[in-house]
Amino acid sequence: MHLETIIVAIMVSILGLGGAITYFALKAYRRTGDPSLRGLMIGFGFVTLGALFGGIAHQLLDVGLDVGIVINSGLTAIGFAIITYSLFIE
């Protein structure tokens, strides 16, 4: 299998699973109003958007794979920072 096909398949699975986690965190936040769940939702949203925007940049905007990885990694790092913060808020 070609490496790009594998990358696209993994990114699609990240997009699907990350989207599901974000959606369920949103439902839980709406039900409870807990700010930590809002942070969790936003954090996973950033992680998911990292996969989406990194893939779009590489596949559709014809930028290099390295630029796509930087976009993905940057948004993933921001998302994990928000998730970490959400674990500490009351």
Buried (B, 14 or more C-beta within 10 A) or exposed (E): EEEEEEBBEEBEEBBEBBBEBBEBBBEBBEEEEBEBBBBBBBBBBBBBBBBBBBBBBBBEEEBEBEEBBBBBEBBBEBBBEBBEBBEEEE
